[in-house]
Amino acid sequence: MTFRIVPGLADFAENYEAYILDLWGVVHNGLEPYPGVLECMAKLRENGRKILLLSNAPRTSNFVQDFLENIGVDRDVYDLILTSGDMTRMILEDKRFPYLEGESKAFYQFGAERDKGLEDGLDYRKVDKLAEADFVICTGLADDETETPEHYRALLTEAAEYKLPMICANPDLTVMRGVNMHYCAGSLAQLYETLGGEVTLFGKPYPWAYKLAMEKLDVSDPSKILAVGDSMRTDIKGATGAGIDCVLVSGGIHAEEWGLVEGDIPTNHQVEDLVSQHGIAPTFVTGHMIWA
């Protein structure tokens, strides 16, 4: 498995017709856009090429769009957004699982107050007790600043005893906010599975996310798309599984394990170790998504 370490995207990005970009760790750090990323996105969109932002955010895309505008990523620097929250809402809308069928099914939610919008306008009831729930929606930790999955072991054990199916709206285990790591919904889902719970996850790296992304971009040939992400587990695994060339940026989730200062480019040896660990390789590797 081979990869190419590059200073930026300028040498090869124009060979593609459309782009699938991760958000956290690629476009922004949770607080502000990375230096040079907005200029790079503008170059990518030249000559009618489209950008779709594919995020494992557990919220619908309208809430993500508002968040992006608040941190300085304006609507005119990309074309489309697709989130794992959007995918979760699709499942809730069409009731495609047996436990969702019927009227006013009740759910218990693990997640913060900001994780909202999934059930808006739909025939579901949010309850405060697991004993009253038909299923569980997991959007994350209530306070990811201070909590870890272990804070939820007792509640997850109770949910498993009730045999409540879990819908996880964000398969990410962790995310970087600024220079600090925070746990995501996927970490709770992972613990729930070890306790015997049934979990269904939506987003990257699962094939449906890339099928929907390609449909939205109106590009049927995966070789005409370039994906950019910061996680081998989700972004690179998902893109390679879909036959899409991909760029691993080192300034996101892997920066800490590599001991890199933000924006530094890893060595061949560091990337080779990661490739060996995951059994997949990105097409390109760079520090941050810049046009250089």
Secondary structure, 3 states (H helix, E strand, C coil): CCCEECCCCCCCHHHCCEEEECCECCCECCCCECCCHHHHHHHHCHHHCEEEEEECCCCCHHHHHHHHHHCCCCHHHCCEEEEHHHHHHHHHHHCCCHHHCCCCEEEEEECCCCCCCCCCCCCEEECCCHHHCCEEEECCCCCCCCCCHHHHHHHHHHHHHCCCCEEECCCCCEEEECCEEEECHHHHHHHHHHCCCCEEECCCCCHHHHHHHHHHHCCCCHHHEEEEECCHHHHHHHHHHCCCEEEEECCCCCHHHHCCCCCCCCCHHHHHHHHHHHCCCCCEEECCCCCC
